C-alpha cells in the first residue's frame, strides 16, 4: 500500500512538471521548474567562487577589448537584458573558455584570445554564452534532470513491486542509461545549437560578421582534438555545428551590413 501511495505522490509531482512549460527565444518548448531569482542566486554564488579561486587579468588593454565587445553585444539584446548590469571578468588563464551565468555574469579566459583570430570570432563566443542565459538553458537543464528523476522514481517503485530484486536492478540501470542518452544529452545539444543561432543574431545586430562563427569553431575543433560520437556528446560535432552555422549566416548578412553602416563608433580592437 505504501508503495502505491508513493507512486501517487510522485505522479502528482509529474503533473506539476507537465504544466511548468514556456518557450525559448526561438519558439522551442521548454520545461521550467525554477524561478529566475533562484537561478540568479546560483549564478552569482558560482561567479563569486570562480573570482576567488581564479587569477584575474589586470591587463588594461585586454580588459578593455573584452568589455568593448561585450558592451556592443549587450546593446542589441532584447529587453530586459540590454538594460541589466552585466559584470565581465577576464581570467588570466591558458584555458580556452568563456561562460555566462544567470545573474548577468560573464567570464572570458585569456587562453581564448589566442584561438579567436579577430573581434568577430570573440563576439561569436561571447554572444553564444550570453544566449545560454537569455534562453534560460540552465533552468531548463536542471528542470529536465528533476523531471527525469521523478520518472525514474516511478519506474523504480513499479519495478520493485513486479520484479525480483536482481531483475529490478538491471531494469533500473537500463532506465538510467536510456534517460541519459535519450533525454538529457539531446537537450544539451539542442541548447548548444540554439545558442549558436541566437549568438549569431546578436553579433550581426552589433555589427560583427556572423560568418566568422564558422571559422571560430574550426579553430576550436583543432584545439579540442578528436571527440567521441556525436550521439553520446553534450555538444554537436564540430562538423555538424559548422554546417549549421554556414547555412544560417547568409540569412543575417543584411542585418550585419546595416549594423556596420549605422555604427556610431569604431569596432572594438586591441
ABEGO torsion letter per residue (X at the ends): XAAAAAAAAAAAAAAAAAABBBBBAAGBBBBBABBAAAAAAAAAAAAAAAAAABBBBABAAAAAAAAAAAAAAAAABBOAAAABBBBBBBBBBABBBBBBBBGGBBBBBAAAAAABABAAAAAAAAAAAAAAAAAGAAAAAAAAAAAAAAAAAAAAAAAAAABBAAAAAAAAAAAAAAAAAAAAAAAAAAAAAAAAAAAAAAAAAAGBBAAAAAAAAAAAAAAAEBBBBAAABABBBAAAAAAAAAAAAAAAAAAAAAAAAABABBBBBX
